[in-house]
Amino acid sequence: MTSSNDRAEQESGHVQQPPEFATPSAPSPSVPPAPHIPDQAAAERLQAILSSPSYRKADEDIDFLSSAEARGPRLDLEYLKAELLLRRHGVADTIVVFGSTRIVEPALAERRLAEAQALASSNPADATLARRLSVARRACENSRYYQIAREFGALVGAARERGDLPRLAIVTGGGPGIMEAANRGAFEAGAETAGLNITLPHEQLPNSYVTPSLCLRFRYFALRKMHFMLRARALVAFPGGFGTFDELFETLTLVQTGKVKPIPIILVGENYWRRAFDVDFLLDEGVIDVHDRHLFRYAETAPEIWQEIRRWGQPKEDLLFE
């Protein structure tokens, strides 16, 4: 049955539309109700739960990550972080430079010598001051190695910046002395340069010439050593102490035992190294083979170091860098 209203709509030609329904809005995020805390004792218990180390997320729990049981994940992370950063910066080939942290630039060595001379003159009978003066004199003479390392870093840095060897970079332990000099030379040539620092009981600050995003700090010597060797195309060892010896002999051992392919190992300062490391004595004693004597070469200047590296394998027309 048609109502009077329906007939009126039909006669006028206007048909009433059905009512519009509101489009449902997106559901709001669920908000859990606030916990019911009946009394002060319950509030204190809840606070104790939230403050407990067990409630921390594992990747935010520094105490857990620093524990002996978490050593495995720490080793993984220490490898991975350095690997990703080096890849990101296109560092595929490196020249590792090591040497004493106590060999400083000539101007500083001369100032220290003058101070030692003044102290020794004020008390000539003091054996300690006399020895300090002797060491200062040797440090002043050895400061030439700082200049050589700086010049060598500049040669490598310039080759990278020119595009001759765009994937090559100077890598050091990131500290002062010879390491600073090599990083400084590369920095002054406008090239990126890396420093793999290490956490020590006496903090060793990185030198200021390392590229900030390539200055890495390691907890474990083992991971640091591995990253030194993974991309190493050469090792250059300047006069140094136990740390330099550690890196040098590890590299010699890896090459000698065939764990890595032979690379140029350059000892800078033949007079120093012949006294510090008597390879002929080891050969005479029969503890190394004759061919082990040829695992390294000597050099005296930055151009000589660079030439020895570039000529590696030349008898077979297989230069290290093509």
ZISUL-V454753 format. One record per residue. N is the residue number from 0. RES is the residue in one small letter. SS is DSSP state (2 for helix, 1 for strand, 0 for the rest). Layout:
# ZISUL-V454753
n=N res=RES ss=SS
n=N res=RES ss=SS
This chain:
# ZISUL-V454753
n=0 res=m ss=0
n=1 res=t ss=0
n=2 res=s ss=0
n=3 res=s ss=2
n=4 res=n ss=2
n=5 res=d ss=2
n=6 res=r ss=2
n=7 res=a ss=2
n=8 res=e ss=2
n=9 res=q ss=2
n=10 res=e ss=2
n=11 res=s ss=2
n=12 res=g ss=0
n=13 res=h ss=0
n=14 res=v ss=0
n=15 res=q ss=0
n=16 res=q ss=0
n=17 res=p ss=0
n=18 res=p ss=0
n=19 res=e ss=0
n=20 res=f ss=0
n=21 res=a ss=0
n=22 res=t ss=0
n=23 res=p ss=0
n=24 res=s ss=0
n=25 res=a ss=0
n=26 res=p ss=0
n=27 res=s ss=0
n=28 res=p ss=0
n=29 res=s ss=0
n=30 res=v ss=0
n=31 res=p ss=0
n=32 res=p ss=0
n=33 res=a ss=0
n=34 res=p ss=0
n=35 res=h ss=0
n=36 res=i ss=0
n=37 res=p ss=0
n=38 res=d ss=0
n=39 res=q ss=2
n=40 res=a ss=2
n=41 res=a ss=2
n=42 res=a ss=2
n=43 res=e ss=2
n=44 res=r ss=2
n=45 res=l ss=2
n=46 res=q ss=2
n=47 res=a ss=2
n=48 res=i ss=2
n=49 res=l ss=2
n=50 res=s ss=2
n=51 res=s ss=0
n=52 res=p ss=2
n=53 res=s ss=2
n=54 res=y ss=2
n=55 res=r ss=0
n=56 res=k ss=0
n=57 res=a ss=2
n=58 res=d ss=2
n=59 res=e ss=2
n=60 res=d ss=0
n=61 res=i ss=2
n=62 res=d ss=2
n=63 res=f ss=2
n=64 res=l ss=2
n=65 res=s ss=0
n=66 res=s ss=0
n=67 res=a ss=2
n=68 res=e ss=2
n=69 res=a ss=2
n=70 res=r ss=2
n=71 res=g ss=2
n=72 res=p ss=2
n=73 res=r ss=2
n=74 res=l ss=2
n=75 res=d ss=2
n=76 res=l ss=2
n=77 res=e ss=2
n=78 res=y ss=2
n=79 res=l ss=2
n=80 res=k ss=2
n=81 res=a ss=2
n=82 res=e ss=2
n=83 res=l ss=2
n=84 res=l ss=2
n=85 res=l ss=2
n=86 res=r ss=2
n=87 res=r ss=2
n=88 res=h ss=0
n=89 res=g ss=0
n=90 res=v ss=0
n=91 res=a ss=0
n=92 res=d ss=1
n=93 res=t ss=1
n=94 res=i ss=1
n=95 res=v ss=1
n=96 res=v ss=1
n=97 res=f ss=1
n=98 res=g ss=0
n=99 res=s ss=0
n=100 res=t ss=0
n=101 res=r ss=0
n=102 res=i ss=0
n=103 res=v ss=0
n=104 res=e ss=0
n=105 res=p ss=2
n=106 res=a ss=2
n=107 res=l ss=2
n=108 res=a ss=2
n=109 res=e ss=2
n=110 res=r ss=2
n=111 res=r ss=2
n=112 res=l ss=2
n=113 res=a ss=2
n=114 res=e ss=2
n=115 res=a ss=2
n=116 res=q ss=2
n=117 res=a ss=2
n=118 res=l ss=2
n=119 res=a ss=2
n=120 res=s ss=2
n=121 res=s ss=2
n=122 res=n ss=0
n=123 res=p ss=0
n=124 res=a ss=0
n=125 res=d ss=0
n=126 res=a ss=2
n=127 res=t ss=2
n=128 res=l ss=2
n=129 res=a ss=2
n=130 res=r ss=2
n=131 res=r ss=2
n=132 res=l ss=2
n=133 res=s ss=2
n=134 res=v ss=2
n=135 res=a ss=2
n=136 res=r ss=2
n=137 res=r ss=2
n=138 res=a ss=2
n=139 res=c ss=2
n=140 res=e ss=2
n=141 res=n ss=2
n=142 res=s ss=0
n=143 res=r ss=2
n=144 res=y ss=2
n=145 res=y ss=2
n=146 res=q ss=2
n=147 res=i ss=2
n=148 res=a ss=2
n=149 res=r ss=2
n=150 res=e ss=2
n=151 res=f ss=2
n=152 res=g ss=2
n=153 res=a ss=2
n=154 res=l ss=2
n=155 res=v ss=2
n=156 res=g ss=2
n=157 res=a ss=2
n=158 res=a ss=2
n=159 res=r ss=2
n=160 res=e ss=2
n=161 res=r ss=2
n=162 res=g ss=0
n=163 res=d ss=0
n=164 res=l ss=0
n=165 res=p ss=0
n=166 res=r ss=0
n=167 res=l ss=1
n=168 res=a ss=1
n=169 res=i ss=1
n=170 res=v ss=1
n=171 res=t ss=1
n=172 res=g ss=0
n=173 res=g ss=0
n=174 res=g ss=0
n=175 res=p ss=0
n=176 res=g ss=0
n=177 res=i ss=2
n=178 res=m ss=2
n=179 res=e ss=2
n=180 res=a ss=2
n=181 res=a ss=2
n=182 res=n ss=2
n=183 res=r ss=2
n=184 res=g ss=2
n=185 res=a ss=2
n=186 res=f ss=2
n=187 res=e ss=2
n=188 res=a ss=0
n=189 res=g ss=0
n=190 res=a ss=0
n=191 res=e ss=0
n=192 res=t ss=0
n=193 res=a ss=1
n=194 res=g ss=1
n=195 res=l ss=1
n=196 res=n ss=1
n=197 res=i ss=1
n=198 res=t ss=0
n=199 res=l ss=0
n=200 res=p ss=0
n=201 res=h ss=0
n=202 res=e ss=0
n=203 res=q ss=0
n=204 res=l ss=0
n=205 res=p ss=0
n=206 res=n ss=0
n=207 res=s ss=0
n=208 res=y ss=0
n=209 res=v ss=0
n=210 res=t ss=0
n=211 res=p ss=2
n=212 res=s ss=2
n=213 res=l ss=2
n=214 res=c ss=1
n=215 res=l ss=1
n=216 res=r ss=1
n=217 res=f ss=1
n=218 res=r ss=0
n=219 res=y ss=0
n=220 res=f ss=2
n=221 res=a ss=2
n=222 res=l ss=2
n=223 res=r ss=2
n=224 res=k ss=2
n=225 res=m ss=2
n=226 res=h ss=2
n=227 res=f ss=2
n=228 res=m ss=2
n=229 res=l ss=2
n=230 res=r ss=0
n=231 res=a ss=1
n=232 res=r ss=1
n=233 res=a ss=1
n=234 res=l ss=1
n=235 res=v ss=1
n=236 res=a ss=1
n=237 res=f ss=0
n=238 res=p ss=0
n=239 res=g ss=0
n=240 res=g ss=0
n=241 res=f ss=2
n=242 res=g ss=2
n=243 res=t ss=2
n=244 res=f ss=2
n=245 res=d ss=2
n=246 res=e ss=2
n=247 res=l ss=2
n=248 res=f ss=2
n=249 res=e ss=2
n=250 res=t ss=2
n=251 res=l ss=2
n=252 res=t ss=2
n=253 res=l ss=2
n=254 res=v ss=2
n=255 res=q ss=2
n=256 res=t ss=0
n=257 res=g ss=0
n=258 res=k ss=0
n=259 res=v ss=0
n=260 res=k ss=0
n=261 res=p ss=0
n=262 res=i ss=0
n=263 res=p ss=1
n=264 res=i ss=1
n=265 res=i ss=1
n=266 res=l ss=1
n=267 res=v ss=1
n=268 res=g ss=0
n=269 res=e ss=2
n=270 res=n ss=2
n=271 res=y ss=2
n=272 res=w ss=2
n=273 res=r ss=2
n=274 res=r ss=2
n=275 res=a ss=2
n=276 res=f ss=0
n=277 res=d ss=0
n=278 res=v ss=2
n=279 res=d ss=2
n=280 res=f ss=2
n=281 res=l ss=2
n=282 res=l ss=2
n=283 res=d ss=2
n=284 res=e ss=0
n=285 res=g ss=0
n=286 res=v ss=0
n=287 res=i ss=0
n=288 res=d ss=0
n=289 res=v ss=2
n=290 res=h ss=2
n=291 res=d ss=2
n=292 res=r ss=2
n=293 res=h ss=2
n=294 res=l ss=0
n=295 res=f ss=0
n=296 res=r ss=1
n=297 res=y ss=1
n=298 res=a ss=1
n=299 res=e ss=0
n=300 res=t ss=0
n=301 res=a ss=2
n=302 res=p ss=2
n=303 res=e ss=2
n=304 res=i ss=2
n=305 res=w ss=2
n=306 res=q ss=2
n=307 res=e ss=2
n=308 res=i ss=2
n=309 res=r ss=2
n=310 res=r ss=0
n=311 res=w ss=0
n=312 res=g ss=0
n=313 res=q ss=2
n=314 res=p ss=2
n=315 res=k ss=2
n=316 res=e ss=0
n=317 res=d ss=0
n=318 res=l ss=0
n=319 res=l ss=0
n=320 res=f ss=0
n=321 res=e ss=0
